[in-house]
Amino acid sequence: MIDLANYQNLKDLVAGVLAVWPAHEKFISKSLEERSADVLKSSDRMALLIKTLSAHEPGGLEGLCKSYKFLCEDIVLPEELHFRRHGTYRLSNFVDAEREVYSNADFMRQYMDGLLVSSVLWVNHTQALHHYVNTYLPLLPAGANHLEIGPGHGLLLYFAASRPEIGSVTGWDASPTSIANTKSALAALGVTRPVSLTLKNLFDTTDASSDQSYDSIVLGEVLEHLEEPVAALRNIKRWLKVGGRVWVNVPANSPAPDHIFLVKSPEHACELVREAGLEVEDSAAFAMTGTTLEKALRRQLAVSCVVIGRRVD
Ligand SMILES: C[S@@+](CC[C@H](N)C(=O)[O-])C[C@H]1O[C@@H](n2cnc3c(N)ncnc32)[C@H](O)[C@@H]1O
C-alpha cells in the first residue's frame, strides 16, 4: 500500500473499508498506485467530503463502508457475470429497472451510499470527478448559469456551488429520494448559497421557460439509465444557450442492475453527443482499476467516458 501520511482523509476512508472488508486490500492498493499526486490530492478532498457526510448518516462511516462492500459483491458482481456471458446488460427497459431497483428504498440507499465511496476507491470514478473539478468547471464563464440533471448524492453539485464565480446553481432529478439526498448533502457540506432543486424528469419539455437558459449542464452517470440517451441529449441542447457546454460522464461496459443502455466505447459516447447536434469539444476516458485503457477497450472492461459537448447553433 502506498504511503498515505499526507492524505489523512483518504487514509481514514481506506481504514474504514478495510475494517469491514480486509480482503479488499489488494484492490485498494492497486487503485491508489495508479494515481498521480494531483489525483491523490483530489481523492483526499473527496474522502473528506464523504467523512463529513457520514457523520450525518445513522450508520456513520462504517455504514457507508458496508454499503460499498454490498455494492461490489452483491450488486455489481452478479451483473458482471451476466455481462461476461451474454455481452449485454441484463435489463434494457426503464419499467424493469423501476420494479427491481428504483422502487426498493432499502436497496437504493445501500446502492447510492456504496457509489459515494466508489467515487474515491474506483480509480475511473475518481479520475472522472477530478476532470469535472479541475478541467470542466474552470472552463465556465464568470456568472455562468449551471444545471446538473440527476445530482443524486450531490457531490458534483457541491463542487459547482463552491465556486463563487458560478452565477447560479440548479439541480433537477426525477427521483424525490435523490432530491432529498442532494438537499441534505449540500446542507451537511456547509453550502449556504441558494441552490434551486426541482423534481423534474429530463424527458419533460412542457415548460419552455428553461430553453436556452444554461451556460453549463452536467449529466454524470445518467445516460446509461435511459432507454433513449440521444433524445435526452437533444433536450439538453435545447436548454443550453448557444456557446453553452455539457459535461457528460457515462460508463462503457459497466454492468449494474439499473444500467439499461450499453455504451460500448468512448467513441460511442462521443457519437451520442454528436447525434444530438452538439459539437464534441473535448473527451477523456478512464479505465477501471487494475487495467490499462488499451486493455480495457480490447476486453470490454469498464471505462468512464467523459465528453464535453458544446452547443454551436
Ligand atoms: C447514478 S445517479 C448519478 C449521481 C451523480 N450525478 C454522479 O455523477 O455520480 C443517477 C441520478 O439520475 C437520476 N435520473 C435518472 N433518470 C432521470 C431522468 N429521466 N430525469 C432526471 N433524473 C434522472 C436518478 O434519480 C439519480 O439521482
The ligand as a Gaussian input file, in Angstrom:
#p B3LYP/6-31G(d) Opt

LIG

0 1
 C      -26.250000       7.173000     -10.563000
 S      -27.020000       8.674000     -10.070000
 C      -25.801000       9.865000     -10.571000
 C      -25.312000      10.746000      -9.441000
 C      -24.257000      11.775000      -9.819000
 N      -24.742000      12.658000     -10.880000
 C      -22.947000      11.145000     -10.230000
 O      -22.381000      11.553000     -11.263000
 O      -22.436000      10.268000      -9.528000
 C      -28.266000       8.919000     -11.342000
 C      -29.261000      10.006000     -10.972000
 O      -30.018000      10.340000     -12.156000
 C      -31.386000      10.474000     -11.793000
 N      -32.212000      10.225000     -13.015000
 C      -32.377000       9.042000     -13.650000
 N      -33.207000       9.205000     -14.715000
 C      -33.567000      10.514000     -14.743000
 C      -34.405000      11.295000     -15.593000
 N      -35.054000      10.744000     -16.628000
 N      -34.545000      12.618000     -15.341000
 C      -33.891000      13.186000     -14.291000
 N      -33.098000      12.489000     -13.431000
 C      -32.926000      11.177000     -13.652000
 C      -31.574000       9.446000     -10.696000
 O      -32.706000       9.698000      -9.908000
 C      -30.264000       9.589000      -9.910000
 O      -30.356000      10.580000      -8.921000

